[in-house]
């Protein structure tokens, strides 16, 4: 599938430290929904039960989110994160069976700390 091939090139952008740095620097600008999806995927990739194939998809999506170079530059007001959200949402749908309720609960806890 063409979309997966495009996302594959972003896997190299993903690391745990770069993920947290991006989230810290963009949480409020990116918005709660985008950060929620990113956290679901982050907790899924950290889970030893998540299969390698799903982790590769997640790494590509999170790498896209982290990358400063993407389809719509993040600094553009109102639309800068729409492509990031679309990629993260597509990854969530693709690996939905591996995003556990515990991942969502951990994300909800973190979101409550940040957004209230």
N, C-alpha and C positions, 0 to 999 in steps of 0.2 A: 504494500500500500504506500502510495507516495507520501502521505502525511507522516507515517512512521519513519520513512527514510529521512525526511527533513528534520524531524525531531532528533534522530540519532546523532546528528552532528553537534547537538547541544549537550550530550551526555558529559563531555569533558569539562563543561562549565560547572557541573554539580560537585559539591563537597558539603559536608555538614557545616563547616565553618562559613563557607560562602553563602549557604542558605540562611543561616542566622543573621549574618551581616545584612543581606538583602532585606529580610523581614524587618529587622530593627530600623533600617534606614527608610523603608517605604510603607510600613504598616498602615499609617493613617492616610497617606496619599493613595495607596492601592485599594484600600477599603476592606471591610470586614469579610465580604463574600470571597474575594480573591485569597485573602490570608487564610480563611477557613479551609478552602480547597488545598492550598499549599501545605497547611499543617496536616490535613488528612493524609496527603501523599507522603509527607515527611515521616510521619509516624508509621505508615505502612512500609516504607522502604527500610526503616530501622528494625522492623519486626523480623525475627529469624524465620517465622513461618511463611513469609511472603516469598513466592517462587522467584527464581532468577529472571525469568521472562518478564514478570510484572515489575520487578525492580529496574530492569532496563528501560521499560516504558516510563516509569516514574522518574528515573534519573534524567531521561531526555526532557520530560515536561518541566521538572524543577530546574534543569539546566537552562531551559528557555526562559523561565521566570528570572533566573539569576543573571543571565547574559545581558550586557549593556546594549547589545546589537540584536534587535528583533524587528518584526514587521512594522509596528507602530512604536516609535520612541516613547519611553515612559514619561518623559518630561512634558509631553503635549497634554494640556489640561483637558479633563473630562474623557478623553478617548485613549490616553496613553497606555492604560493597562487592559484595554478590552481584548487585545490579542493574547495577552498573558492569561487572562481569565478563560478565554476560549480554549487555549491549549491545556490548562489545568483541568477544566471541566471535561474535556475529551478524554484526558488520561484517567480521571476519576471514573467515567463511564466504562472505559476499557478495562480497568482493573477493579471494578466495583466489588467483585466477590472477595477481594483481598483487603479491602478497606473495612476493617472490623469496627464494631460498635465501640470498643475500647479506644481505637484511634480517634474516633469522633469525640468521645468523652474527653480525652486528653486535649484535643484541639479546643473544645468548648471551655475547658478550664483555663487554658492559655488566653483565649479570646476574651474571656470575662475579666482576666487580670489587665489586659491591654485596653479593651474598649468599654468595659463596664457592663 
